[in-house]
Amino acid sequence: MSDNLSLVRMKKAIQLDPNDNVATLLVDAVKGDEIEIISANNQVIDVVTCLQAITFGNKVALTDIADQQLITKAGYPVGVAIMAIPRGELAHVQNVRSQRLDIPDNIIEEIIKQMGIEQA
């Protein structure tokens, strides 16, 4: 019976504020994983399919995010999209720029390489 229960458990990500357009992964996920999106009070509010691998602590887009749209997490803008980001894609240095910190391109390229981020 415990085998059946483990099949039902989904991976999770948390949306810290109802207005956020990203959620933070609470586990590692691979392309095709369905992720339960939970609210700050642990209620399941959505399910998103990952379009690529996303590691623990990183952000998944909850909606289609337009080029130049603000990325909001915990109710605050944390960056701006530098290209369209489809629902289910990793929102990180390959498609988002911080509004507070100017990260040099060579560092961004190294982050992408080290994390093995798939790019379109």
Protein Blocks (a to p, Z undefined) as FASTA:
>chain_A
ZZmmmmmpccddddfbfkbcbdcdfbdcdehiacddddfkopafbdcddfbdcdehiacd
fbdcdehiacdeehiafbdcfbdcdehiacdfklpccfkbccdfklmmmmmmmnopacZZ
